[in-house]
């Protein structure tokens, strides 16, 4: 867009008798633009816009209900019965502004970031090159929210038994456990219900009690309740897997253990530059210390003879 000052300069130079070609070269404008500005006497063009279409909010709500939310049908009724020619994009924008077409996304309840308050667990699928074969594996990651410590392992299959084994391995490595483990509504730990109404499987509830914590399912469709856990998987994808080679699953898990419990613990985290290893020294006084002799999970296999 040509500014008002440049337009005035074009018109004044033209009044002084300067040729259009020279004005165009000095002010770096096309000759057609110079001619157009001279014809407008150096004034800014007045843009004429059509008056904004006013739609009755109550009418839109009623039509949205009658048409079961289909905006295309609402547009036809507005044109045929009410004489209003409305574009589809304009109609959907009005519906969004009124909050009747798309429900407003509300953030989950904010929880204060306190030392020793909680840990977060989740899994995510990854395709990892093991040797010369690309395998689909499940990454299991445990995240201490306050000190931002992480524990990462990969499994070909992740079931309830592997979940218990992973949590036991991670907590025994740390030696401490917070009172709450935030998870999504996975059926590996949840029996029925969702969110705050979730009922934990007795087996998993007993496992958590033995390790000094209880499971807490966040509200459905609110993964931001464990945002640190979700962000950690992006770090795995962009920082751990690229540029590394893995000869076997055991080699992959050895490197994942070193990366998550050694390298990341000395790396500044976030804008505050928090060092997880240093923050954990403060947080450990708020955590429950686990006994050394805590038994590992096991599967009971029964043999029958014929």
C-alpha positions in Angstrom: 0.0 0.0 0.0 1.3 3.5 -1.0 1.5 5.8 2.0 -0.2 9.2 2.1 3.2 11.0 2.3 4.4 9.3 -0.9 1.1 10.2 -2.6 1.6 13.9 -1.7 5.2 13.8 -2.9 4.0 12.4 -6.3 1.4 15.1 -6.7 3.7 17.9 -5.7 6.5 16.8 -8.1 3.9 16.6 -10.9 2.8 20.1 -10.2 6.4 21.3 -10.4 6.6 19.9 -13.9 8.6 16.7 -13.3 7.9 14.0 -16.0 6.0 10.9 -14.9 8.9 8.6 -15.9 11.3 10.5 -13.6 8.8 10.5 -10.7 8.4 6.8 -11.2 12.2 6.2 -11.1 12.9 8.4 -8.1 10.0 7.2 -5.9 10.3 3.6 -7.1 6.7 3.4 -8.3 5.2 2.1 -11.5 4.2 4.7 -14.1 0.6 3.4 -13.9 0.6 4.0 -10.1 2.0 7.5 -10.6 -0.7 8.3 -13.2 -3.4 6.9 -10.8 -2.2 9.0 -7.9 -2.1 12.2 -10.1 -5.7 11.5 -11.2 -6.7 11.2 -7.5 -4.9 14.5 -6.8 -2.6 12.7 -4.3 -5.4 11.8 -2.0 -6.0 8.4 -0.4 -8.7 6.4 -2.2 -11.9 6.0 -0.3 -12.8 2.4 0.0 -16.5 1.7 -0.1 -17.5 -1.3 1.9 -20.9 -2.9 1.9 -22.7 -2.6 5.3 -22.1 -5.5 7.6 -24.8 -8.1 7.6 -26.7 -8.2 10.9 -28.0 -11.6 11.9 -30.4 -12.1 14.8 -28.7 -14.3 17.4 -32.0 -15.9 18.5 -32.8 -16.7 14.9 -29.5 -18.4 14.5 -29.9 -20.4 17.7 -33.3 -21.6 16.6 -32.2 -22.6 13.2 -29.2 -24.3 14.6 -31.5 -26.4 16.7 -34.0 -27.1 14.0 -31.4 -28.0 11.4 -29.5 -30.2 13.9 -26.3 -28.1 13.5 -26.0 -28.3 9.7 -24.9 -24.9 8.5 -25.6 -25.6 4.8 -29.3 -26.2 5.5 -29.3 -23.1 7.8 -27.9 -21.0 4.9 -30.7 -22.3 2.6 -33.4 -21.4 5.0 -32.0 -17.9 5.6 -32.0 -17.3 1.9 -35.4 -18.9 1.0 -37.5 -17.9 4.0 -35.8 -14.8 5.4 -34.3 -13.2 2.2 -30.8 -13.1 3.7 -28.0 -14.0 1.4 -25.3 -15.2 3.7 -22.0 -16.9 2.7 -21.2 -20.2 4.4 -18.0 -18.8 6.0 -19.8 -15.8 7.3 -22.5 -18.0 8.8 -20.1 -20.4 10.5 -18.1 -17.4 11.9 -21.3 -16.0 13.5 -22.0 -19.5 14.9 -18.5 -19.7 16.4 -18.8 -16.2 17.9 -22.1 -17.2 19.5 -20.5 -20.4 20.8 -23.3 -22.6 19.5 -21.5 -24.5 16.8 -18.2 -25.4 18.4 -18.1 -25.9 22.2 -15.6 -23.6 23.9 -12.4 -25.4 24.8 -11.8 -25.0 28.5 -8.5 -25.6 30.2 -8.5 -28.2 32.9 -8.3 -27.0 36.5 -4.9 -25.5 37.3 -2.9 -27.4 40.0 -0.1 -25.6 41.9 3.4 -26.9 41.2 4.5 -28.1 44.6 7.5 -30.3 45.5 6.6 -33.9 46.1 3.0 -33.5 44.9 2.8 -35.8 41.9 4.3 -37.8 39.1 2.8 -38.4 35.6 2.9 -41.5 33.5 1.9 -42.2 29.9 2.8 -44.3 26.8 3.3 -43.3 23.2 4.0 -45.4 20.1 7.3 -44.9 18.2 8.8 -46.5 15.1 12.5 -47.1 15.9 15.2 -48.6 13.7 16.7 -51.5 15.6 19.6 -53.0 13.7 18.3 -53.1 10.1 14.6 -53.5 11.0 12.2 -50.7 11.9 10.0 -51.8 14.9 6.9 -50.3 16.3 7.5 -49.9 20.1 5.7 -48.4 23.0 7.6 -45.8 24.9 6.8 -45.6 28.6 7.8 -42.5 30.4 7.5 -41.4 34.1 7.8 -37.7 34.9 8.2 -36.0 38.3 6.4 -32.8 37.9 8.3 -30.5 40.2 11.9 -31.6 39.7 11.2 -32.7 36.0 13.1 -36.0 36.4 12.3 -38.6 33.8 12.5 -42.3 33.4 12.2 -43.8 29.9 11.9 -47.4 28.6 10.6 -49.1 25.4 8.5 -52.2 25.1 7.3 -54.3 22.2 4.0 -54.8 24.1 2.8 -52.8 27.0 0.2 -54.5 29.2 -0.8 -54.3 32.8 2.1 -56.4 34.0 4.6 -54.3 32.0 3.1 -51.2 33.5 3.7 -52.5 37.0 7.3 -53.6 36.1 8.1 -50.2 34.6 6.7 -48.2 37.6 8.6 -50.5 40.0 11.8 -50.1 38.0 11.5 -46.3 37.9 10.6 -45.8 41.5 13.3 -48.2 42.8 15.8 -46.3 40.7 14.7 -43.0 42.3 14.2 -44.5 45.7 11.3 -42.2 46.4 7.6 -41.9 45.3 5.1 -39.0 45.4 1.6 -39.6 46.7 -0.2 -39.3 43.3 0.5 -40.7 39.8 -1.6 -38.9 37.1 -2.6 -41.0 34.2 -5.1 -40.8 31.3 -8.1 -43.0 31.3 -6.3 -46.2 30.3 -7.9 -49.5 30.9 -4.5 -50.8 32.2 -5.3 -49.2 35.5 -8.9 -48.0 35.3 -11.8 -50.4 35.9 -14.7 -48.2 35.1 -15.7 -44.5 35.1 -13.8 -41.6 33.7 -11.8 -38.7 35.3 -12.7 -38.1 38.9 -15.3 -40.9 38.8 -12.8 -43.5 37.6 -12.5 -46.7 39.7 -9.0 -48.2 39.8 -8.5 -51.9 39.3 -8.0 -53.5 42.7 -4.8 -55.1 41.5 -3.3 -51.8 40.4 -4.6 -50.0 43.5 -2.8 -52.6 45.7 0.3 -52.2 43.6 0.2 -48.4 44.1 -0.4 -48.6 47.8 2.6 -50.9 48.2 4.7 -48.3 46.4 3.3 -45.3 48.3 1.1 -43.7 45.7 -2.4 -43.8 44.2 -3.5 -43.5 40.6 -5.4 -40.4 39.5 -7.2 -40.2 36.1 -7.4 -36.8 34.6 -10.6 -35.5 32.9 -11.4 -36.9 29.5 -9.9 -34.9 26.6 -7.7 -32.9 28.9 -4.1 -34.1 28.3 -2.9 -30.7 29.4 -3.4 -31.9 33.0 -0.1 -33.8 32.4 1.5 -31.3 30.0 5.0 -32.0 31.2 4.5 -35.7 30.3 3.2 -34.9 26.8 6.0 -32.4 26.2 8.5 -35.1 27.2 7.5 -37.4 24.4 8.2 -34.5 21.9 11.7 -34.3 23.5 12.1 -38.1 23.0 11.1 -37.7 19.3 13.3 -34.7 18.6 16.3 -35.2 20.9 16.7 -38.9 21.8 15.9 -40.9 18.7 17.5 -38.8 15.9 21.2 -39.5 15.3 21.4 -42.6 17.5 21.8 -46.2 16.4 20.5 -49.2 18.3 21.7 -52.7 17.8 19.0 -54.4 19.9 16.0 -53.6 22.2 18.4 -54.0 25.2 20.8 -51.5 23.7 17.9 -49.1 23.1 16.7 -49.3 26.7 20.3 -48.9 28.0 20.7 -45.7 26.0 17.2 -44.5 27.0 18.1 -45.0 30.6 21.3 -43.1 30.3 19.7 -40.3 28.3 16.7 -39.8 30.7 18.4 -40.4 34.1 21.9 -38.9 33.4 21.9 -36.5 30.5 18.6 -34.8 31.0 19.1 -34.5 34.8 22.0 -32.1 34.2 20.4 -30.1 31.4 18.6 -26.8 32.3 14.8 -27.2 31.8 12.4 -24.4 30.9 12.8 -20.7 31.0 13.8 -20.8 34.7 16.8 -23.0 33.8 15.9 -25.6 36.4 18.4 -28.5 36.8 16.4 -31.7 37.6 19.2 -33.3 39.7 19.4 -30.2 41.9 15.7 -29.7 42.2 15.3 -33.4 43.2 17.6 -32.8 46.2 15.0 -30.3 47.5 12.0 -32.4 46.5 13.2 -35.6 48.0 12.4 -34.3 51.5 8.7 -34.2 50.5 8.6 -37.7 49.0 8.0 -41.1 50.6 11.2 -43.1 50.7 10.7 -46.7 49.4 12.2 -49.7 51.2 15.0 -51.5 49.5 13.4 -54.9 49.9 10.2 -54.0 48.0 9.5 -57.1 45.9 9.3 -56.8 42.1 6.0 -57.6 40.3 5.6 -61.2 39.1 3.2 -63.3 37.1 1.8 -66.4 38.7 1.7 -69.2 36.1 -0.1 -72.4 37.0 0.8 -75.8 35.5 -1.6 -78.6 35.3 -0.8 -82.2 34.5 -2.8 -84.5 32.3 
